[in-house]
Amino acid sequence: MDNKEVIRQFEEIEHKVERVIEACKSHEATNLELINKIERLEEELQKKTEAENNYLKERDLIRSKIDSLLVRLEDITEV
């Protein structure tokens, strides 16, 4: 191998390494975007879970009050 061939191969290797570095940077940016999206979705899910739990508690409270009123009405009608 002569020096020109060695230099050409090194330049080719350098070009390939640069492309790999660019691809890594691109993947890092995409990864960061996805991590941020996951965090937003987890926050949304947490809010929806809390809202559902509040709804279930409220529904149970309303059912309890209705049952209590029905018992009182039955007591009144029995007398």
The 8 nearest C-alpha neighbors of each residue, nearest first, counted from 0:
[[1, 4, 2, 5, 3, 6, 8, 7],
 [0, 2, 4, 3, 5, 6, 7, 8],
 [1, 3, 5, 4, 6, 0, 7, 8],
 [4, 2, 6, 5, 1, 7, 0, 8],
 [5, 3, 7, 2, 6, 1, 8, 0],
 [4, 6, 2, 8, 7, 3, 9, 1],
 [5, 7, 9, 3, 4, 8, 2, 10],
 [8, 6, 4, 10, 5, 9, 3, 11],
 [9, 7, 11, 5, 10, 6, 12, 4],
 [8, 10, 12, 6, 11, 7, 13, 5],
 [11, 9, 13, 7, 8, 12, 14, 6],
 [10, 12, 8, 14, 9, 13, 7, 15],
 [11, 13, 9, 15, 10, 14, 8, 16],
 [14, 12, 10, 16, 11, 15, 9, 17],
 [15, 13, 11, 17, 12, 16, 10, 18],
 [14, 16, 18, 12, 17, 13, 11, 19],
 [15, 17, 19, 13, 18, 14, 12, 20],
 [18, 16, 20, 14, 15, 19, 21, 13],
 [19, 17, 21, 15, 16, 20, 22, 14],
 [18, 20, 16, 22, 17, 21, 23, 15],
 [21, 19, 23, 17, 22, 18, 16, 24],
 [22, 20, 18, 24, 23, 19, 17, 25],
 [21, 23, 25, 19, 20, 24, 26, 18],
 [24, 22, 26, 20, 25, 21, 27, 19],
 [25, 23, 27, 21, 26, 22, 20, 28],
 [24, 26, 22, 28, 23, 27, 21, 29],
 [25, 27, 29, 23, 28, 24, 30, 22],
 [26, 28, 30, 24, 25, 29, 23, 31],
 [29, 27, 31, 25, 30, 26, 24, 32],
 [28, 30, 26, 32, 31, 27, 33, 25],
 [29, 31, 27, 33, 28, 32, 26, 34],
 [30, 32, 34, 28, 33, 29, 27, 35],
 [33, 31, 29, 35, 30, 34, 36, 28],
 [34, 32, 36, 30, 35, 31, 37, 29],
 [33, 35, 31, 37, 36, 32, 30, 38],
 [36, 34, 38, 32, 33, 37, 31, 39],
 [35, 37, 33, 39, 38, 34, 40, 32],
 [36, 38, 40, 34, 35, 39, 41, 33],
 [37, 39, 41, 35, 36, 40, 42, 34],
 [40, 38, 36, 42, 41, 37, 43, 35],
 [39, 41, 43, 37, 42, 38, 44, 36],
 [40, 42, 44, 38, 43, 39, 37, 45],
 [43, 41, 45, 39, 40, 44, 38, 46],
 [44, 42, 40, 46, 45, 41, 47, 39],
 [43, 45, 41, 47, 42, 46, 48, 40],
 [44, 46, 42, 48, 43, 47, 41, 49],
 [47, 45, 49, 43, 48, 44, 50, 42],
 [48, 46, 50, 44, 49, 45, 51, 43],
 [47, 49, 45, 51, 46, 50, 44, 52],
 [48, 50, 52, 46, 47, 51, 53, 45],
 [51, 49, 47, 53, 48, 52, 54, 46],
 [52, 50, 54, 48, 53, 49, 47, 55],
 [51, 53, 49, 55, 54, 50, 48, 56],
 [54, 52, 50, 56, 51, 55, 57, 49],
 [53, 55, 51, 57, 52, 56, 58, 50],
 [56, 54, 58, 52, 57, 53, 59, 51],
 [57, 55, 53, 59, 58, 54, 60, 52],
 [56, 58, 60, 54, 55, 59, 53, 61],
 [57, 59, 55, 61, 60, 56, 54, 62],
 [58, 60, 62, 56, 57, 61, 63, 55],
 [59, 61, 57, 63, 58, 62, 56, 64],
 [60, 62, 64, 58, 63, 59, 65, 57],
 [63, 61, 59, 65, 60, 64, 66, 58],
 [62, 64, 60, 66, 61, 65, 59, 67],
 [65, 63, 67, 61, 66, 62, 68, 60],
 [64, 66, 68, 62, 67, 63, 69, 61],
 [67, 65, 69, 63, 68, 64, 62, 70],
 [66, 68, 64, 70, 65, 69, 63, 71],
 [69, 67, 71, 65, 70, 66, 72, 64],
 [68, 70, 72, 66, 71, 67, 65, 73],
 [71, 69, 73, 67, 68, 72, 74, 66],
 [70, 72, 74, 68, 69, 73, 75, 67],
 [73, 71, 69, 75, 74, 70, 68, 76],
 [74, 72, 70, 76, 75, 71, 77, 69],
 [73, 75, 71, 77, 72, 76, 70, 78],
 [76, 74, 72, 73, 77, 78, 71, 70],
 [75, 77, 73, 78, 74, 72, 71, 70],
 [78, 76, 74, 75, 73, 72, 71, 70],
 [77, 76, 75, 74, 73, 72, 71, 70]]
